[in-house]
Structure formats: C-alpha cells, structure tokens
Amino acid sequence: MLYKMLASRYRILSMPFIFIFDNGQRKESMFGGLDKHALMIQTGRYL
C-alpha cells in the first residue's frame, strides 16, 4: 500500500523494465531506472 501512495504522490505511472533476449531466450532482466554506467555494464556483454 505504501508504494501505491508514493506513486500517487509523485505521479509515477510505471517503472521501466528491460529484457535482453538472445536467440529467443531471455538472458537478462533489469527492473527500475539505471544510470548510464550501470546500464552499460549490464548490457555490454550482449552487444
């Protein structure tokens, strides 16, 4: 319930969620906002 109250207070409609697929198989999933450095580390091995 606390999360719903905070989301309403700050007008948050959704949270980002990233899935990485390789040959149709889900390899990685990341929830929430990531800064550029963290995103590069998490996705770099798949690029």
Rosetta constraint file for C-alpha pairs under 8 A:
AtomPair CA 1 CA 5 HARMONIC 6.44 0.50
AtomPair CA 2 CA 6 HARMONIC 6.23 0.50
AtomPair CA 3 CA 7 HARMONIC 5.98 0.50
AtomPair CA 4 CA 8 HARMONIC 6.08 0.50
AtomPair CA 5 CA 9 HARMONIC 6.05 0.50
AtomPair CA 6 CA 10 HARMONIC 6.16 0.50
AtomPair CA 7 CA 11 HARMONIC 5.58 0.50
AtomPair CA 7 CA 12 HARMONIC 4.72 0.50
AtomPair CA 7 CA 13 HARMONIC 7.04 0.50
AtomPair CA 8 CA 12 HARMONIC 6.39 0.50
AtomPair CA 15 CA 31 HARMONIC 7.48 0.50
AtomPair CA 15 CA 32 HARMONIC 5.73 0.50
AtomPair CA 15 CA 33 HARMONIC 7.49 0.50
AtomPair CA 16 CA 31 HARMONIC 6.21 0.50
AtomPair CA 16 CA 32 HARMONIC 5.12 0.50
AtomPair CA 16 CA 33 HARMONIC 6.13 0.50
AtomPair CA 17 CA 29 HARMONIC 7.19 0.50
AtomPair CA 17 CA 30 HARMONIC 5.70 0.50
AtomPair CA 17 CA 31 HARMONIC 4.58 0.50
AtomPair CA 17 CA 32 HARMONIC 6.06 0.50
AtomPair CA 18 CA 29 HARMONIC 5.56 0.50
AtomPair CA 18 CA 30 HARMONIC 5.06 0.50
AtomPair CA 18 CA 31 HARMONIC 6.51 0.50
AtomPair CA 19 CA 26 HARMONIC 6.84 0.50
AtomPair CA 19 CA 27 HARMONIC 7.68 0.50
AtomPair CA 19 CA 28 HARMONIC 5.82 0.50
AtomPair CA 19 CA 29 HARMONIC 4.47 0.50
AtomPair CA 19 CA 30 HARMONIC 6.55 0.50
AtomPair CA 20 CA 26 HARMONIC 5.87 0.50
AtomPair CA 20 CA 27 HARMONIC 5.68 0.50
AtomPair CA 20 CA 28 HARMONIC 5.07 0.50
AtomPair CA 20 CA 29 HARMONIC 6.28 0.50
AtomPair CA 20 CA 43 HARMONIC 7.89 0.50
AtomPair CA 21 CA 25 HARMONIC 5.28 0.50
AtomPair CA 21 CA 26 HARMONIC 4.40 0.50
AtomPair CA 21 CA 27 HARMONIC 5.53 0.50
AtomPair CA 21 CA 28 HARMONIC 7.20 0.50
AtomPair CA 22 CA 26 HARMONIC 6.49 0.50
AtomPair CA 22 CA 27 HARMONIC 6.50 0.50
AtomPair CA 22 CA 46 HARMONIC 7.99 0.50
AtomPair CA 34 CA 38 HARMONIC 5.96 0.50
AtomPair CA 34 CA 39 HARMONIC 5.82 0.50
AtomPair CA 35 CA 39 HARMONIC 6.16 0.50
AtomPair CA 36 CA 40 HARMONIC 6.08 0.50
AtomPair CA 37 CA 41 HARMONIC 6.29 0.50
AtomPair CA 38 CA 42 HARMONIC 6.18 0.50
AtomPair CA 39 CA 43 HARMONIC 6.03 0.50
AtomPair CA 40 CA 44 HARMONIC 5.32 0.50
AtomPair CA 41 CA 45 HARMONIC 7.57 0.50
AtomPair CA 43 CA 47 HARMONIC 6.79 0.50
